[in-house]
Amino acid sequence: MSLSFPPPQRSIGLSRGQQFAARGRAGEDLVSLSFARAVVVAIMIVVTALALLYLWQGWQLSELQARLATRQAAVERMAATNKVLQLEAEQAFSLQRVDLYAKTVLRMVEPSLQYLRLPKEGR
């Protein structure tokens, strides 16, 4: 078995330098074509990244607004609880309440009023 190779192709009427120059121009076309593709791909990546950033910001904004609403509701509940506790504290330490507690729970009685006559000075 013998291997046969195709005969070398020769350009008719072109010198070796002209053939090399023609191949170089074709290579430049390939390089410029791949550079154009690279630019298009880079632009697509940048646009995609910006679109994802825009969507992420919208999602973050929605999440933060939900957190804010939850916290505001918690603050309102705490303010209402605080008002109730302040009212209870005021009632617990009012003089009428203390008097009632002393009479009912501690079984204290009010002292009877007795007047004491003091002699006038100088006598």
Residue pairs with C-beta under 8 A, 6 or more apart in sequence:
11 18
11 19
14 22
91 97
102 108
103 109
